[in-house]
């Protein structure tokens, strides 16, 4: 998959995955990696940016399998942002489809 396609869509994928339930970083990486190849470091940069913008918040959960896991949770602002990005994405895809279906 073209890296430029992924770059623009990764943030929306992360937000959409978090819309249903809270996840920790590795869990997000695994889920998204099932559909596209991504580097773990790239995902954590997206998560940091989303946290800095107050779209997600974090909390720690103790783990029986090692250190505590940092979970990511969408804020109300993040839910609103996800909805807006989703709408923009759908409009973008429709515009691109117009040209590639011609």
N, CA, C and O atoms as CSV, one atom per row, in Angstrom:
chain,resi,resn,atom,element,x,y,z
A,1,UNK,N,N,0.848,-1.180,0.000
A,1,UNK,CA,C,0.000,0.000,0.000
A,1,UNK,C,C,0.894,1.244,0.000
A,1,UNK,O,O,1.903,1.296,0.703
A,2,UNK,N,N,0.519,2.212,-0.774
A,2,UNK,CA,C,1.258,3.455,-0.890
A,2,UNK,C,C,1.377,4.129,0.480
A,2,UNK,O,O,0.364,4.352,1.142
A,3,UNK,N,N,2.600,4.457,0.914
A,3,UNK,CA,C,2.785,5.074,2.230
A,3,UNK,C,C,2.049,6.400,2.393
A,3,UNK,O,O,1.625,6.736,3.498
A,4,UNK,N,N,1.894,7.148,1.320
A,4,UNK,CA,C,1.183,8.419,1.419
A,4,UNK,C,C,-0.307,8.210,1.708
A,4,UNK,O,O,-0.927,9.019,2.398
A,5,UNK,N,N,-0.874,7.134,1.184
A,5,UNK,CA,C,-2.270,6.806,1.497
A,5,UNK,C,C,-2.409,6.529,2.990
A,5,UNK,O,O,-3.321,7.033,3.645
A,6,UNK,N,N,-1.490,5.720,3.518
A,6,UNK,CA,C,-1.544,5.348,4.935
A,6,UNK,C,C,-1.350,6.556,5.837
A,6,UNK,O,O,-2.022,6.691,6.860
A,7,UNK,N,N,-0.439,7.422,5.459
A,7,UNK,CA,C,-0.136,8.584,6.295
A,7,UNK,C,C,-1.377,9.418,6.556
A,7,UNK,O,O,-1.610,9.862,7.680
A,8,UNK,N,N,-2.158,9.625,5.537
A,8,UNK,CA,C,-3.359,10.434,5.698
A,8,UNK,C,C,-4.488,9.733,6.428
A,8,UNK,O,O,-5.348,10.391,7.013
A,9,UNK,N,N,-4.497,8.422,6.402
A,9,UNK,CA,C,-5.620,7.664,6.965
A,9,UNK,C,C,-5.350,7.086,8.345
A,9,UNK,O,O,-6.290,6.691,9.035
A,10,UNK,N,N,-4.105,7.027,8.763
A,10,UNK,CA,C,-3.776,6.356,10.017
A,10,UNK,C,C,-4.448,6.995,11.230
A,10,UNK,O,O,-4.948,6.293,12.109
A,11,UNK,N,N,-4.459,8.304,11.277
A,11,UNK,CA,C,-5.095,8.997,12.394
A,11,UNK,C,C,-6.577,8.628,12.490
A,11,UNK,O,O,-7.086,8.367,13.580
A,12,UNK,N,N,-7.257,8.607,11.360
A,12,UNK,CA,C,-8.665,8.233,11.343
A,12,UNK,C,C,-8.845,6.781,11.773
A,12,UNK,O,O,-9.800,6.463,12.481
A,13,UNK,N,N,-7.949,5.905,11.359
A,13,UNK,CA,C,-8.025,4.493,11.762
A,13,UNK,C,C,-7.882,4.354,13.271
A,13,UNK,O,O,-8.637,3.613,13.901
A,14,UNK,N,N,-6.926,5.056,13.851
A,14,UNK,CA,C,-6.706,4.999,15.303
A,14,UNK,C,C,-7.940,5.520,16.041
A,14,UNK,O,O,-8.440,4.873,16.961
A,15,UNK,N,N,-8.419,6.674,15.640
A,15,UNK,CA,C,-9.599,7.246,16.297
A,15,UNK,C,C,-10.802,6.325,16.168
A,15,UNK,O,O,-11.565,6.162,17.120
A,16,UNK,N,N,-10.975,5.730,15.013
A,16,UNK,CA,C,-12.122,4.848,14.789
A,16,UNK,C,C,-12.013,3.576,15.616
A,16,UNK,O,O,-13.018,3.080,16.125
A,17,UNK,N,N,-10.819,3.050,15.754
A,17,UNK,CA,C,-10.620,1.861,16.587
A,17,UNK,C,C,-10.920,2.175,18.046
A,17,UNK,O,O,-11.487,1.344,18.756
A,18,UNK,N,N,-10.546,3.362,18.496
A,18,UNK,CA,C,-10.794,3.756,19.879
A,18,UNK,C,C,-12.246,4.138,20.133
A,18,UNK,O,O,-12.673,4.218,21.284
A,19,UNK,N,N,-12.998,4.371,19.080
A,19,UNK,CA,C,-14.403,4.754,19.237
A,19,UNK,C,C,-15.197,3.649,19.928
A,19,UNK,O,O,-16.093,3.929,20.724
A,20,UNK,N,N,-14.872,2.412,19.627
A,20,UNK,CA,C,-15.613,1.293,20.210
A,20,UNK,C,C,-15.158,0.900,21.594
A,20,UNK,O,O,-15.969,0.509,22.433
A,21,UNK,N,N,-13.851,1.004,21.841
A,21,UNK,CA,C,-13.340,0.622,23.155
A,21,UNK,C,C,-11.925,1.149,23.348
A,21,UNK,O,O,-11.224,1.441,22.380
A,22,UNK,N,N,-11.520,1.266,24.587
A,22,UNK,CA,C,-10.172,1.708,24.911
A,22,UNK,C,C,-9.180,0.611,24.528
A,22,UNK,O,O,-9.499,-0.576,24.593
A,23,UNK,N,N,-7.989,1.013,24.134
A,23,UNK,CA,C,-6.957,0.059,23.735
A,23,UNK,C,C,-5.607,0.546,24.233
A,23,UNK,O,O,-5.417,1.737,24.481
A,24,UNK,N,N,-4.679,-0.379,24.378
A,24,UNK,CA,C,-3.301,0.013,24.653
A,24,UNK,C,C,-2.542,0.011,23.328
A,24,UNK,O,O,-3.007,-0.556,22.339
A,25,UNK,N,N,-1.379,0.645,23.317
A,25,UNK,CA,C,-0.657,0.885,22.074
A,25,UNK,C,C,-0.393,-0.348,21.238
A,25,UNK,O,O,-0.653,-0.350,20.035
A,26,UNK,N,N,0.127,-1.408,21.864
A,26,UNK,CA,C,0.442,-2.615,21.106
A,26,UNK,C,C,-0.817,-3.236,20.519
A,26,UNK,O,O,-0.800,-3.753,19.403
A,27,UNK,N,N,-1.893,-3.182,21.266
A,27,UNK,CA,C,-3.179,-3.710,20.799
A,27,UNK,C,C,-3.651,-2.942,19.558
A,27,UNK,O,O,-4.151,-3.543,18.606
A,28,UNK,N,N,-3.493,-1.635,19.572
A,28,UNK,CA,C,-3.845,-0.813,18.410
A,28,UNK,C,C,-2.967,-1.172,17.206
A,28,UNK,O,O,-3.454,-1.307,16.083
A,29,UNK,N,N,-1.678,-1.322,17.463
A,29,UNK,CA,C,-0.759,-1.679,16.391
A,29,UNK,C,C,-1.148,-3.005,15.754
A,29,UNK,O,O,-1.176,-3.124,14.529
A,30,UNK,N,N,-1.445,-3.994,16.573
A,30,UNK,CA,C,-1.834,-5.308,16.073
A,30,UNK,C,C,-3.122,-5.230,15.244
A,30,UNK,O,O,-3.206,-5.815,14.164
A,31,UNK,N,N,-4.107,-4.515,15.750
A,31,UNK,CA,C,-5.398,-4.422,15.052
A,31,UNK,C,C,-5.241,-3.740,13.692
A,31,UNK,O,O,-5.770,-4.218,12.688
A,32,UNK,N,N,-4.524,-2.639,13.665
A,32,UNK,CA,C,-4.355,-1.900,12.409
A,32,UNK,C,C,-3.444,-2.663,11.457
A,32,UNK,O,O,-3.640,-2.630,10.242
A,33,UNK,N,N,-2.443,-3.353,12.012
A,33,UNK,CA,C,-1.509,-4.130,11.184
A,33,UNK,C,C,-2.174,-5.308,10.484
A,33,UNK,O,O,-1.614,-5.851,9.531
A,34,UNK,N,N,-3.345,-5.710,10.933
A,34,UNK,CA,C,-4.065,-6.784,10.248
A,34,UNK,C,C,-4.499,-6.354,8.848
A,34,UNK,O,O,-4.681,-7.193,7.966
A,35,UNK,N,N,-4.664,-5.055,8.647
A,35,UNK,CA,C,-5.139,-4.534,7.362
A,35,UNK,C,C,-4.092,-3.762,6.584
A,35,UNK,O,O,-4.186,-3.662,5.360
A,36,UNK,N,N,-3.083,-3.206,7.275
A,36,UNK,CA,C,-2.037,-2.451,6.593
A,36,UNK,C,C,-0.744,-2.543,7.390
A,36,UNK,O,O,-0.764,-2.682,8.613
A,37,UNK,N,N,0.366,-2.465,6.695
A,37,UNK,CA,C,1.661,-2.529,7.355
A,37,UNK,C,C,1.983,-1.153,7.926
A,37,UNK,O,O,2.007,-0.154,7.208
A,38,UNK,N,N,2.230,-1.123,9.241
A,38,UNK,CA,C,2.634,0.124,9.893
A,38,UNK,C,C,3.772,-0.164,10.855
A,38,UNK,O,O,3.892,-1.271,11.380
A,39,UNK,N,N,4.592,0.825,11.077
A,39,UNK,CA,C,5.655,0.716,12.068
A,39,UNK,C,C,5.099,1.136,13.422
A,39,UNK,O,O,4.353,2.110,13.519
A,40,UNK,N,N,5.464,0.402,14.457
A,40,UNK,CA,C,4.979,0.713,15.800
A,40,UNK,C,C,5.306,2.147,16.177
A,40,UNK,O,O,4.476,2.844,16.761
A,41,UNK,N,N,6.501,2.586,15.849
A,41,UNK,CA,C,6.889,3.953,16.178
A,41,UNK,C,C,5.983,4.992,15.552
A,41,UNK,O,O,5.701,6.026,16.158
A,42,UNK,N,N,5.530,4.724,14.349
A,42,UNK,CA,C,4.621,5.642,13.663
A,42,UNK,C,C,3.320,5.778,14.426
A,42,UNK,O,O,2.798,6.882,14.586
A,43,UNK,N,N,2.799,4.666,14.893
A,43,UNK,CA,C,1.542,4.693,15.634
A,43,UNK,C,C,1.686,5.500,16.919
A,43,UNK,O,O,0.793,6.271,17.267
A,44,UNK,N,N,2.798,5.332,17.625
A,44,UNK,CA,C,2.984,6.071,18.874
A,44,UNK,C,C,3.132,7.567,18.633
A,44,UNK,O,O,2.750,8.366,19.488
A,45,UNK,N,N,3.678,7.962,17.486
A,45,UNK,CA,C,3.718,9.392,17.153
A,45,UNK,C,C,2.312,9.936,16.946
A,45,UNK,O,O,2.004,11.049,17.373
A,46,UNK,N,N,1.457,9.150,16.290
A,46,UNK,CA,C,0.061,9.553,16.096
A,46,UNK,C,C,-0.632,9.663,17.456
A,46,UNK,O,O,-1.337,10.638,17.719
A,47,UNK,N,N,-0.433,8.673,18.309
A,47,UNK,CA,C,-1.061,8.694,19.637
A,47,UNK,C,C,-0.594,9.894,20.455
A,47,UNK,O,O,-1.397,10.519,21.149
A,48,UNK,N,N,0.687,10.221,20.381
A,48,UNK,CA,C,1.194,11.385,21.110
A,48,UNK,C,C,0.536,12.666,20.614
A,48,UNK,O,O,0.130,13.518,21.404
A,49,UNK,N,N,0.437,12.788,19.302
A,49,UNK,CA,C,-0.191,13.988,18.732
A,49,UNK,C,C,-1.662,14.086,19.151
A,49,UNK,O,O,-2.148,15.163,19.495
A,50,UNK,N,N,-2.358,12.951,19.118
A,50,UNK,CA,C,-3.764,12.945,19.528
A,50,UNK,C,C,-3.909,13.309,21.002
A,50,UNK,O,O,-4.853,13.998,21.385
A,51,UNK,N,N,-2.980,12.849,21.820
A,51,UNK,CA,C,-3.018,13.183,23.246
A,51,UNK,C,C,-2.712,14.664,23.453
A,51,UNK,O,O,-3.372,15.333,24.248
A,52,UNK,N,N,-1.715,15.169,22.741
A,52,UNK,CA,C,-1.353,16.586,22.850
A,52,UNK,C,C,-2.514,17.493,22.459
A,52,UNK,O,O,-2.654,18.593,22.995
A,53,UNK,N,N,-3.342,17.037,21.529
A,53,UNK,CA,C,-4.489,17.823,21.058
A,53,UNK,C,C,-5.750,17.560,21.892
A,53,UNK,O,O,-6.823,18.084,21.593
A,54,UNK,N,N,-5.606,16.741,22.941
A,54,UNK,CA,C,-6.719,16.401,23.840
A,54,UNK,C,C,-7.837,15.614,23.157
A,54,UNK,O,O,-8.999,15.708,23.554
A,55,UNK,N,N,-7.484,14.837,22.131
A,55,UNK,CA,C,-8.447,13.949,21.487
A,55,UNK,C,C,-8.505,12.597,22.202
A,55,UNK,O,O,-9.515,11.896,22.144
A,56,UNK,N,N,-7.406,12.244,22.876
A,56,UNK,CA,C,-7.372,11.025,23.691
A,56,UNK,C,C,-6.777,11.363,25.045
A,56,UNK,O,O,-6.045,12.340,25.205
A,57,UNK,N,N,-7.113,10.526,26.009
A,57,UNK,CA,C,-6.479,10.597,27.317
A,57,UNK,C,C,-5.993,9.192,27.651
A,57,UNK,O,O,-6.444,8.214,27.056
A,58,UNK,N,N,-5.088,9.098,28.589
A,58,UNK,CA,C,-4.501,7.801,28.918
A,58,UNK,C,C,-4.727,7.459,30.383
A,58,UNK,O,O,-4.944,8.328,31.227
A,59,UNK,N,N,-4.669,6.165,30.650
A,59,UNK,CA,C,-4.681,5.669,32.034
A,59,UNK,C,C,-3.930,4.349,32.052
A,59,UNK,O,O,-3.834,3.664,31.034
A,60,UNK,N,N,-3.402,4.001,33.207
A,60,UNK,CA,C,-2.615,2.776,33.350
A,60,UNK,C,C,-3.464,1.664,33.945
A,60,UNK,O,O,-4.301,1.897,34.817
A,61,UNK,N,N,-3.231,0.445,33.453
A,61,UNK,CA,C,-3.879,-0.754,33.978
A,61,UNK,C,C,-2.781,-1.760,34.274
A,61,UNK,O,O,-1.965,-2.074,33.407
A,62,UNK,N,N,-2.764,-2.260,35.497
A,62,UNK,CA,C,-1.778,-3.270,35.871
A,62,UNK,C,C,-1.984,-4.519,35.023
A,62,UNK,O,O,-3.109,-4.869,34.667
A,63,UNK,N,N,-0.878,-5.180,34.708
A,63,UNK,CA,C,-0.916,-6.380,33.875
A,63,UNK,C,C,-0.259,-7.539,34.606
A,63,UNK,O,O,0.754,-7.364,35.283
A,64,UNK,N,N,-0.841,-8.723,34.467
A,64,UNK,CA,C,-0.238,-9.928,35.042
A,64,UNK,C,C,0.967,-10.378,34.226
A,64,UNK,O,O,1.770,-11.185,34.695
A,65,UNK,N,N,1.098,-9.862,33.010
A,65,UNK,CA,C,2.131,-10.314,32.080
A,65,UNK,C,C,3.298,-9.341,31.948
A,65,UNK,O,O,4.036,-9.408,30.965
A,66,UNK,N,N,3.481,-8.449,32.899
A,66,UNK,CA,C,4.577,-7.497,32.808
A,66,UNK,C,C,4.192,-6.155,33.383
A,66,UNK,O,O,3.365,-6.069,34.290
A,67,UNK,N,N,4.799,-5.102,32.848
A,67,UNK,CA,C,4.504,-3.765,33.379
A,67,UNK,C,C,3.077,-3.318,33.060
A,67,UNK,O,O,2.399,-3.887,32.205
A,68,UNK,N,N,2.652,-2.292,33.771
A,68,UNK,CA,C,1.318,-1.735,33.532
A,68,UNK,C,C,1.203,-1.261,32.089
A,68,UNK,O,O,2.177,-0.806,31.490
A,69,UNK,N,N,0.000,-1.374,31.545
A,69,UNK,CA,C,-0.253,-0.960,30.160
A,69,UNK,C,C,-0.937,0.402,30.143
A,69,UNK,O,O,-1.834,0.683,30.937
A,70,UNK,N,N,-0.483,1.237,29.211
A,70,UNK,CA,C,-1.100,2.548,29.036
A,70,UNK,C,C,-2.235,2.406,28.024
A,70,UNK,O,O,-2.013,2.094,26.854
A,71,UNK,N,N,-3.440,2.640,28.499
A,71,UNK,CA,C,-4.622,2.570,27.637
A,71,UNK,C,C,-4.970,3.963,27.132
A,71,UNK,O,O,-4.760,4.966,27.814
A,72,UNK,N,N,-5.505,3.994,25.925
A,72,UNK,CA,C,-5.936,5.240,25.291
A,72,UNK,C,C,-7.449,5.251,25.220
A,72,UNK,O,O,-8.077,4.254,24.865
A,73,UNK,N,N,-8.025,6.394,25.564
A,73,UNK,CA,C,-9.473,6.566,25.623
A,73,UNK,C,C,-9.841,7.855,24.890
A,73,UNK,O,O,-9.227,8.899,25.109
A,74,UNK,N,N,-10.845,7.775,24.021
A,74,UNK,CA,C,-11.290,8.982,23.315
A,74,UNK,C,C,-11.987,9.942,24.272
A,74,UNK,O,O,-12.812,9.533,25.089
A,75,UNK,N,N,-11.648,11.213,24.160
A,75,UNK,CA,C,-12.364,12.253,24.898
A,75,UNK,C,C,-13.593,12.659,24.075
A,75,UNK,O,O,-13.755,12.217,22.938
A,76,UNK,N,N,-14.440,13.484,24.645
A,76,UNK,CA,C,-15.584,14.006,23.878
A,76,UNK,C,C,-15.085,14.765,22.656
A,76,UNK,O,O,-15.654,14.657,21.570
A,77,UNK,N,N,-14.018,15.532,22.845
A,77,UNK,CA,C,-13.411,16.261,21.722
A,77,UNK,C,C,-12.921,15.282,20.659
A,77,UNK,O,O,-13.055,15.548,19.464
A,78,UNK,N,N,-12.357,14.154,21.080
A,78,UNK,CA,C,-11.879,13.132,20.156
A,78,UNK,C,C,-13.005,12.475,19.387
A,78,UNK,O,O,-12.865,12.182,18.200
A,79,UNK,N,N,-14.126,12.241,20.061
A,79,UNK,CA,C,-15.290,11.648,19.394
A,79,UNK,C,C,-15.803,12.587,18.310
A,79,UNK,O,O,-16.120,12.155,17.202
A,80,UNK,N,N,-15.881,13.864,18.633
A,80,UNK,CA,C,-16.318,14.861,17.657
A,80,UNK,C,C,-15.339,14.940,16.485
A,80,UNK,O,O,-15.747,15.006,15.325
A,81,UNK,N,N,-14.055,14.934,16.802
A,81,UNK,CA,C,-13.017,14.997,15.774
A,81,UNK,C,C,-13.071,13.780,14.867
A,81,UNK,O,O,-12.925,13.910,13.651
A,82,UNK,N,N,-13.278,12.597,15.439
A,82,UNK,CA,C,-13.375,11.375,14.640
A,82,UNK,C,C,-14.536,11.486,13.659
A,82,UNK,O,O,-14.399,11.117,12.492
A,83,UNK,N,N,-15.669,11.987,14.121
A,83,UNK,CA,C,-16.828,12.140,13.245
A,83,UNK,C,C,-16.548,13.093,12.093
A,83,UNK,O,O,-16.936,12.835,10.954
A,84,UNK,N,N,-15.871,14.198,12.397
A,84,UNK,CA,C,-15.540,15.177,11.355
A,84,UNK,C,C,-14.543,14.594,10.356
A,84,UNK,O,O,-14.703,14.759,9.147
A,85,UNK,N,N,-13.506,13.907,10.867
A,85,UNK,CA,C,-12.529,13.287,9.967
A,85,UNK,C,C,-13.162,12.218,9.096
A,85,UNK,O,O,-12.843,12.099,7.913
A,86,UNK,N,N,-14.057,11.445,9.684
A,86,UNK,CA,C,-14.744,10.394,8.919
A,86,UNK,C,C,-15.534,11.012,7.770
A,86,UNK,O,O,-15.499,10.508,6.648
A,87,UNK,N,N,-16.239,12.090,8.045
A,87,UNK,CA,C,-17.023,12.757,7.004
A,87,UNK,C,C,-16.115,13.295,5.901
A,87,UNK,O,O,-16.415,13.151,4.716
A,88,UNK,N,N,-15.003,13.916,6.299
A,88,UNK,CA,C,-14.046,14.418,5.313
A,88,UNK,C,C,-13.486,13.274,4.472
A,88,UNK,O,O,-13.334,13.402,3.258
A,89,UNK,N,N,-13.178,12.147,5.133
A,89,UNK,CA,C,-12.639,10.990,4.419
A,89,UNK,C,C,-13.640,10.481,3.388
A,89,UNK,O,O,-13.273,10.215,2.243
A,90,UNK,N,N,-14.894,10.346,3.787
A,90,UNK,CA,C,-15.914,9.840,2.869
A,90,UNK,C,C,-16.086,10.762,1.667
A,90,UNK,O,O,-16.258,10.292,0.543
A,91,UNK,N,N,-16.040,12.064,1.899
A,91,UNK,CA,C,-16.131,13.023,0.799
A,91,UNK,C,C,-14.904,12.919,-0.113
A,91,UNK,O,O,-15.026,13.000,-1.335
A,92,UNK,N,N,-13.729,12.740,0.484
A,92,UNK,CA,C,-12.500,12.592,-0.283
A,92,UNK,C,C,-12.544,11.340,-1.153
A,92,UNK,O,O,-12.218,11.386,-2.339
A,93,UNK,N,N,-12.948,10.229,-0.558
A,93,UNK,CA,C,-13.037,8.966,-1.304
A,93,UNK,C,C,-14.034,9.102,-2.456
A,93,UNK,O,O,-13.785,8.605,-3.555
A,94,UNK,N,N,-15.130,9.756,-2.214
A,94,UNK,CA,C,-16.131,9.948,-3.267
A,94,UNK,C,C,-15.539,10.787,-4.409
A,94,UNK,O,O,-15.777,10.492,-5.580
A,95,UNK,N,N,-14.781,11.818,-4.076
A,95,UNK,CA,C,-14.166,12.657,-5.108
A,95,UNK,C,C,-13.138,11.862,-5.909
A,95,UNK,O,O,-13.098,11.968,-7.135
A,96,UNK,N,N,-12.320,11.082,-5.245
A,96,UNK,CA,C,-11.324,10.262,-5.937
A,96,UNK,C,C,-12.013,9.228,-6.809
A,96,UNK,O,O,-11.611,9.012,-7.952
A,97,UNK,N,N,-13.051,8.585,-6.279
A,97,UNK,CA,C,-13.803,7.591,-7.053
A,97,UNK,C,C,-14.351,8.195,-8.339
A,97,UNK,O,O,-14.397,7.533,-9.376
A,98,UNK,N,N,-14.760,9.443,-8.266
A,98,UNK,CA,C,-15.284,10.117,-9.459
A,98,UNK,C,C,-14.259,10.064,-10.596
A,98,UNK,O,O,-14.617,9.822,-11.749
A,99,UNK,N,N,-12.988,10.291,-10.268
A,99,UNK,CA,C,-11.956,10.334,-11.287
A,99,UNK,C,C,-11.475,8.944,-11.707
A,99,UNK,O,O,-11.205,8.716,-12.886
A,100,UNK,N,N,-11.367,8.029,-10.772
A,100,UNK,CA,C,-10.811,6.727,-11.141
A,100,UNK,C,C,-11.866,5.803,-11.762
A,100,UNK,O,O,-11.513,4.801,-12.385
A,101,UNK,N,N,-13.133,6.120,-11.603
A,101,UNK,CA,C,-14.190,5.318,-12.201
A,101,UNK,C,C,-14.521,5.804,-13.613
A,101,UNK,O,O,-15.237,5.125,-14.349
A,102,UNK,N,N,-14.012,6.964,-13.990
A,102,UNK,CA,C,-14.319,7.549,-15.301
A,102,UNK,C,C,-13.712,6.766,-16.436
A,102,UNK,O,O,-13.882,7.132,-17.599
